[in-house]
């Protein structure tokens, strides 16, 4: 009897163990299937995020390129008048065309009877009787002229100054002698102390304007333009459109200098 009972328990125990192992195997398979499903879902989510990030980076790059282009265009259009950038010494000036009227044929734009000038214009100086390019600067009180070399002296008890400018077409120095009118103290941005500069009178023509005005002398070799036109010429005669350049043309044969010494 004991043998029969023992055999019975052993038989059912074996069956129970087999069932238990089967259940464990099924559970492991289910867990693996669940894990694989989760991994697949995560991989799909990661791929989707990668695609979104790639699209976002592409859009940001396009926006950056567009903003840089607009910024460069805005910087070019709004170049400040009072910040001259050093440029090479030699600046070619186009030759003047002859016309039957003896003038450059260009319409003169006016507002309230004032001529409209750009931020750069051609000017005619007499002496030396040359056309030069000039920076038009409403922030400067007095006009300024290049003087590569400068020497003060007396003649008949009166003060004079001898200086040289550069011929814009040949690059050769041109010597000019003028009466010394006064010494001006000019304080530039960033300078702690005012600088003394000699002042001479020169006749300048720009567009329809022909005036005898004061020019301070300084070495402007580091600047692109040998002439800077300030408010002492512009006041009551001109309006400056800083967004444009070279709007007017001078007389080919300007009014000769009168009592400019």
Secondary structure by P-SEA (a helix, b strand, c coil): caaaaaaaaaaaaaaaaaaaaaaaaaaaaaaaaaaaaaaaaaaaaaaaaaaaaaaaaaaaaaaaaaaaaaaaaaaaaacccccccccccbbbbcbbbbccccccbbbbbbcccbbbbccbbbbbbcccbbbbbbbbcccccbbbbbbcbbbbbccccbbbbbbccccccccbbbbbbbcccbbbbbbcccccbbbbbbbbbbbbbccccccbbbbbbcccccccccbbbcccccccccccccccccccccccccccccccc
